[in-house]
Amino acid sequence: MAPAEPVGRKQEARATGGQVVRFAFVGGVCTVLYLVLFVGFRVAVNAQVANVLALLLSAVANTALNRRITFGLEGRAATREHAAGLLAFVLGAGLTAASLAVLHHLNHHPGTPLEVVVLLAATVVATIVRFALFRWWIFAAALKSDETAAGDT
């Protein structure tokens, strides 16, 4: 078991401003991963399938990185956190799938570059929702637990 971090670093990791910066960094990395995966999958499958596959793979990485980097949580992740992260994935998949559906309704052959632009815009909205879910629901119990333990020392 790793030694406990100094309380000051954990408190800093919880500050919302710092979290937003770290969340944006992780989100940027994962968005690039998502778009690269989407374009790669798009060669072999339709846009909706490529979207779901790329989003699923990048969402797993995103949840793990945000847990560690954004919210400063260490150790083994709780099943509840992974299940809640899956809900965040479903919301993101719904937003991006709906965006693709609207695009394909308006333009029957939009091309991959336009699909990427639409997905990027939908991902920005999904990211804002995901931060709120992570901060105030998914990792809230673990953050509170760490605060309580830090107060006991």
N, C-alpha and C positions, 0 to 999 in steps of 0.2 A: 504494500500500500504506500502510495506516495505521501511525503510529508504535506501537511496542510499549508496552503498559501497564506501569506500575511493578510490580515483582515482588510487592510487598506486597499490592496489590489482587488479583492473581491467586491468591496464597496464601490470602487471605481468602475468595475466591470458592470455593475448594476445601474450606474447613472444613465438615464435615458439618452442624453446627448451623445455620450460615448457609444452607447448601444446603436444608435442610429448610424453613426459613422462606420462602425464595424459591420453592421447589418448591410449597409450600402456596399461595402467592399466585398463581402461574401456574396451578396446578391449580384454584383457585377461579374464576379468570377463564374458563378453558377449560371447566369444568363448567357454568357459567352459559351459555356459548356452546352447549355440547352440548345442554343441556335446552331452550333456546330453539329451536334447530334441530329437536330431536326433536318438540316440540309443533307447530312449523310444518309439518314433513313429515307429522306424524300426521294432519293434516287431509285429506291426499290419498292416503296409503298406509297399509298395515297397520303394526302396532307393530314387527315385526322389520325391515322395510325402513327405516322411519323411524329406528330405532336404528342400523343399519349406516351409513346416509347421514350422520346427525348425528355419529356417532362418528368416521367417517373424516375428515370436514372438521375437526372439533375436534382430532383426534389430530395432524394435520399441523401445525396452529398450535401445539399443545402441545409437540411435539418441537422445533420451531424456537425457541420462546420459552425452553424449558428449556435448550437448548444455549447460548443467549446469556445469559439472565438468571441461571439457577440455577447453571450450571457455568462461566460466564465464558469460553466459547469463542467466538472471533471468526473471521472469514474464511469461506471456502466450506466447507460441510459435506461430509464424505466420503460416498461412496456406501454404504460399510459402515454408517455411522451411520444413514442413511435406511433401509437394509434392516433393520437391527436395530430401528429405530423401528417399522417395519411389523410386526415380530414382537410388539412391545409392543401395537400396535393389535389384532392378531389375538387375543392373550390377553384384552384388554379386551372385544373384541367377543364372544368366547366366554363370558366371565363374564356380560355384560349380556344376551346372547341366551338363555343358560340361565336366568337369573333371570326374564326375560319368559316363557319357556316354562313354568316352574314356576307362575308367577302365573296364566297363562291356563289351565293344567291345573286349578288349584284354584278359579279364578273365571273362568268363560267370558266374562264381559263386565265386566272390572274398571273400565273408564273410564280416561281419560288421567291424571287426578290420581294415582290409585293406581299406574299404570304409572310415572309420574315418581318417586314415592317409592321404588319397588322399584329403579328404575334408579339413583337417587341412592345407595342402599345398596350396590348392586353396584359402582358407580363408586368408592366409598371403598376397597373391597377391591382393585379394579384399580389404583387410584392408588398404594397401598402397594407392590404388585408392580412397577409401572412405575418408581417411584423407585429401588428396588433394582436393576432392570435398567439404568436410566440411569446410576446412580452406579458400579456395580461391573462393568458389562459394556459398555454401548453407548458411553459417553463415557470409559471408563477409559483406553483407548489414547491418546486425544487429550489427556487431562489429564496422563498420564505423559509424553507427548511435550513438552508445555508445561513441565512441571517440569524435564525434562532440559535443554531449551533455556535455561530461566531459570538453571539451575546453571552453564551454560557461560559466562554473561555476567559 
